[in-house]
Amino acid sequence: MALAIKRYKALGEHSVSDLDDLIDIVRRKIEDEEKQQSKIKIRQYRNLRG
């Protein structure tokens, strides 16, 4: 995500396409993080149940 932000800042003027690309990258990153957190919670729950 940091790379996407650096790219965004480096471009100066931004087209709608560039902004859409950045939004997609950030959205995917958030979704990936949410999936990872869900997996962690499932593992923790299973460990509690023994």
N, C-alpha and C positions, 0 to 999 in steps of 0.2 A: 504494500500500500504506500509506503514511503516513496518508492520509485515512481508510482503514479502521481503523487503530489509534486515531486521534483520535476517530473515531465510537464505537469500542468503549469508550474511556476515558470519553467524555462521557455515555454511557448510564447509568453507575452500576451499576444492577442489570441483569443480562443474562439474557435468555431463551435457551433452547436454539436457537431460530430465529436470533437475533442471532449467536450463536457459530457456528452452521452457515454463516451468510452470510460471516462473517469468515474462516472456514477456507476456504471456496470462493474468496474473493478472493485470499487468500494462495497457495492452490494454483495458481490461474490465473497469478498473477504469477510463481511459480517455473517453471511450464511454459513461459511466454513467454520467460523468461530462458534456460532450457535450449535452446529452439528457436533463439534468437538466437545462443547460443554454438556450437551445431551448425553453423549457417550460416557463422559466422566460421571455424570449423575446416575446413569444406569448401572455402571460398574460399582459405584458406592452403594447403591440400593441392594444390588445382588450380594455384595460383601456383608452388608448388615443382616441379610436374611440367612446367610451362612450356607 
